[in-house]
């Protein structure tokens, strides 16, 4: 399973950026834990404190100090790093211009990045300044939760409701359907924003039962009809021992 999940998400090596809502950190940590090589874990946006369960060596400092710490750490298999923040319970992301430097000096086989925030919601569309995806990303994984399908579009489940409305045509309070998820995933102002030349592999997460799988599958197939930017959509429940539910292709 470890090898499979890395292959599916094109995360065997290089730089992988996670965006969206409903499972970015869980996905990042699963990829990091599955990799047999040396892995870096960081963010270009604010990120919550790294959990103890991550089993990584953690460095929280200004970038110049981070460079020195990571350069001198030759032994850690997994290194999580970020900058201090005055925001309670959070760390600040590192600059996009520094990512390739961190990748090189850390000699990381894989570097996974949280490239935007969603304030714990299950679906989002990016603001004008988002997402903070580095141009050197090999893979971008846009994420949303299948659990939003069938629910009204409100700020209880969605981050940046106005932007989601603009991208999907759905008004606040209206029911989210598979077509709206597909529009978000396939939009250059939605899940595809700032992805550049990176390989895009959307993830519909929290597919925890048969009904959610049916709805997620419909959304995935519609999204594949709407864009040629990606060739698969992954359905998964990333907190489960066996996370991959299915891989939807054209």
N, C-alpha and C positions, 0 to 999 in steps of 0.2 A: 504493500500500500504506500510506503514512503516513496518508493521510486515512481509509482503511478501518479501520485499527486503532483510531484515535481514535473513529470513529463506533461501532464494535462495542462498545467499552468505555465509551461515554458520557463520553468524556474530552476533548471539544472545548473545554470550559471548566469552571471551578468547582474543587471539591476532591474528589480521588479517594483513598480509603484502601484499602490492600492488606493483607490478613490471611491467615493460614494458613501453608502450608509448600510448599516445592518451586518457588520462583520469584518471590517477592515483589519482590526488588530488580531482577531481570532485567526483570520486567514494568514496574516503575516507570520504569526507565531507558529502555526501549523507547518508552513513552508520552511521556516527556520529549523524547527525540530526535526523535520523529515530529512534535511540535508546532511550528508555525511562529511562534508567539508567544512571550511571556515566561513562563518556567516556573520554579517553585520545587520543590525536592526536599528533603524532611525526614523526620523520624520522631517519633512519640510514644512509642517504645520504643527500646531500644538498637539501634544500627545499626553495621555494620562501616565502616571508613574508606571514603570515597567513592573509587571507582577513577579513575585518570587518564583512562581511556577515556571517561569521562562527559563530558569537555570542558565542565565547568561552572566557574563561579567559586565557590570554597568558603570558607565562613565557619564557624569553630569558636570559640565564645565563650559567655559567659553571655548570658542573654536580653536584658538591657538593651543590651549591646554589639551583639548581633545585630540588634536593632531599628535602631540607629544605622547599622550597616554596610549593611543592606539598604535602608534609607531613602535613604542617600546614593549607592547604586550605581544609577545611572540607565541604564547602558549594557549590562550583561551580559544576554544572552538567557536563560541558564540559571544559576540560583543554587542551590547545595546548602548546607544549613546544619544545624547541630546543636550540642549543648553538649559540653564536655569530659567525659571519663569516666576513672575510675581503672582500669577494666577494660581489659585488654590488647587492643589491636586494635579497640577499639570507641569509639563516641561515644554520648553520652546523648541521649535524645529531648527535645524541647521540651515544655512543658506544653500540655495540650489547650486550656486557656483562652486561650492565645496564638495559636492557629492562625489564627483569623479576622483578628487584628491583623496577623500576618505577611502574610496574603493581601492585605490592603488596603494596607499601607505598601509592599509590594513591587510592587504593581500587577501581580500575576501573572495571566495569562490562565488558567493551570492550575497547581494546587498538588497534587503527589502525595506521599502519606504512607505510610511503613511503620508500621503500627499494632500490631504485635505481633512476637514473636520465635519462632523454631522450632529454633534451634541447629543449623542445617544439615540438619535432617531433611526427609522428603518428605511427611509428613502430620502434622496436629496437631489437637487440640481445645483450646479455651481454658480456662485456669484461672479461678478465681472473679474475679480482678482483671483479667482480659483479656476482649476486646482493648480497646486504648485508642483507640477510634474516636470522632472528634469529632462532635458532633451536627450541625455545619454541613456534614458530608460530603454531596456530591451523589450520589456513587457509591461503593459498596463492592465490591471484587473479592476474594472468598474463593478461595484457591488451594490446590490439592493436586496431587501428581504421579501420573500414571497408572501409573507404575512400581511403585507399592505393590500394585496389584491382582495377586493370585496369590502374594503373599509373606505369611509369618506376621507377625502383629502383635507387634513387639518394639521395644525402645528403640533399636535400630540404625537403624531407618527412621522411627520415630514419636516425636514429642515429646508428652509427657503421655499415656502409654499408658493409665493408669487412667481418665482422662477420656474418651478415645476409646472405651474399653470401655463406659463408662456411657452414652454417646450412641448407640453403634451396636449394643450387645448382643454384641459380639465379645469373646471372652476372649483374654487374652495368649497368644500362640503359635498361635492359630487363623489360618486363611488368610483374608486380606482378599478379599472378593468385591465385584462391582459394587453389590450391594444395600447393603453396609456403607458404601461411598463415598457412595451416594445418601442414606442416613440421616444421615450427617455433614453433607452439603451442605444438607439440608432441615431440620435441627434448630435450634430456637431456643437450644439450649445448645451447639450446634456452630458451623457456619459462619455461621449467621444471628445469632449473639449480638451484641447492641449495635448492630445495623445501623439501628435506628430507622426513619426515613422515607426513608432513602437508597435509591436504585435499586441493587439487588443484581444483579451479573453474575458468577456463578461461572466459574472457569477451571480446567479439568483440563489440566495442563501436561505437558510431556515426552512428548507423543504422537508418538513418533519412528518408528513403523512400523505396518503394517497390523493386527497382532494387538493392539497397545496401543490403536489407534483403535477396534477392535471392542469391546473391554472398556470403554473410556471412553465410547463412544456408549451402551452399555447402561446404565452408571451415570447418565449425563446424562438419559436418557429416564425412568428410574425416579425420579430426583430431581424432575423436572418434574411427575410424577404425585403426589408427596408434599406439595407446597407450591404456593401461589399467590404466594409472596413474590418469585419471579423468573420470567421468561418465556423466557429463553434460558440455555444453558450453552455456553461457548466451549471447544472443543478446540483445543489449540495446542502448538507447540514453540517457545517464545519466544526461544530462542537461534539459531534458523535465520533465514536471510535472508527467507524467506516464512513467517512464524510461524503464521498462522491455518490450521488443518487443516479445521475445520468449525464451524458455529454450529448447535447443536441447538435446535429450537423445539418447541412443543407439537404 
